[in-house]
Amino acid sequence: MQTLKKTALVWFRNDLRTLDHYGLSTATASHEKVIAYYSFDPRHYATTKWGFKKTERYRAHFLIDTVRDLQQRLRELNITLIVDLNTPETGLSQVIAAHQVETVYLQEEWTTEETKVVAALQTLCPTVAWETFYGQFLFPPTKIPFAVENMPEVFTAFRKKVEKYTNPPALIPPPKAMPQDNLLAATYEIPKLETLGLSDFEKDKRSAFPFDGGTTAGLHRMQEYFWNTKKLSYYKQTRNGLVGVDYSSKFSPWLANGALSPTMIYWEVKRYEKKVDKNQSTYWLVFELLWRDFFKYISLKHGNKIFQQEGILNRAYHWDNSPKKFVQWAEGETHEPFVNANMLELKHTGWMSNRGRQNVASYFAKNLLLDWRMGAAYFEALLLDYDVHSNYGNWMYVAGVGNDPRDRKFNVQFQAERYDTKGAFQKLWLQLNLFP
């Protein structure tokens, strides 16, 4: 019979789910007592050097939804989620001491801000065992057929190697429910936007992403997109759309904060292929998950270079830092209606299509010649689905300092004519009769 260890703590960061979660599954199977912790780290809501918040209200609202849903799901397992407004160095260290925590489970993160916090906590809590795991990949580092430092720099080469030699892992067994007395006596409130220094808002009815945060909403979206409407069967044809909820899967916000895992989506695609249809569209959704993995591996390989102006190519361009040009771009007041429409959608909803992102980023870096890191930081602030690796990887790619071997520049007017042929998207956001 297995001897259970005393107390474990699961430190949630960008893995805000109870399903397919190695840390939670392992903790509940091997410890007498399990508690959980999440910090609304005040540094994430501070003003950046660019003059706007690091996290603005749309992403914060989606995150609040997600943490609320996580807290409820953990409660059903008789596990308390401690919700903190302090930095983890202050709050988590106190929780560890107060509850005599022996082991902390946490998802592996490797970008600078996260690693600094972990290093500080390990110094503050030297007797604790820190058990890390990779929970954000479809193909984790333990599975890929090459060392990270030898990974291909071009996506197609990466994809072909991974697809040929690797299979995604199975889903992790669900966590075990703990005894009723595992719950702490204290209760922990989820903060409101105002508590985080942000203003409340009503959702814009034009939004292509009207959904709530949290695993419950993410699973509902998967059910709707796959099984109720069978839209997955047409994903490849519609994925460059601009208007409406169903032109793409819209899974990225739930993936970004870990309310859904890529493995959960992958195995649901496989089930769909068996029961309904297997075609180019079902493959293409997995293809997009591979792009997501690719940028995570790029940041794992190159480290802080993804945040540097010269990018991973060490290319020194002359970048402008004009506040006036930046504001015109951010406010949708440039000379390009298609850019303006996309920027207004972002400003009012926190969402922008993939096609829109490529165009506005290309215009920012290649037409306005503005420092691409300003644009990346603005996306970080507003986008519901901000993911550090995909965001900075894509911005480097478009700016010509990343993984695009062709260093392309988008013809915005051509793109508008091709993807917004009748002007429906521009009419929606500019409210102008641009097209007779």
ABEGO torsion letter per residue (X at the ends): XBBBBBBBBBBBBABBBABGBAAAAAAAAABABBBBBBBBBAAAABBBAAGBBABBAAAAAAAAAAAAAAAAAAAAAGBBBBBBABBAAAAAAAAAAAAGBABBBBBBBABAAAAAAAAAAAAABAABBBBBBBAABABBAAABABBAAABBABAAAAAAAAAAABBBBBBBBBBBBBBAAABBABBBBBBBAAAAGBBBBBBBAABABABBBEAAAAAAAAAAAAAAAGAAAAAAAAAABABEAAABAGAAAAAAAGABBAAAAAAAAAAAAAAABBBAAAAAAAAAAAAAAAAAAAAAAAEAAAABAAEAAGBBBBBBABAAAAAAAAAGABABAAAAAAAAAAAAAGBBBAAAAAAAAAAAAAAAGBBAAAAAAAAAAABAABBAAAAAAAAAAAAGABABAAGBBBBAAAAAAAABAAGAAAAAAAGBBABX
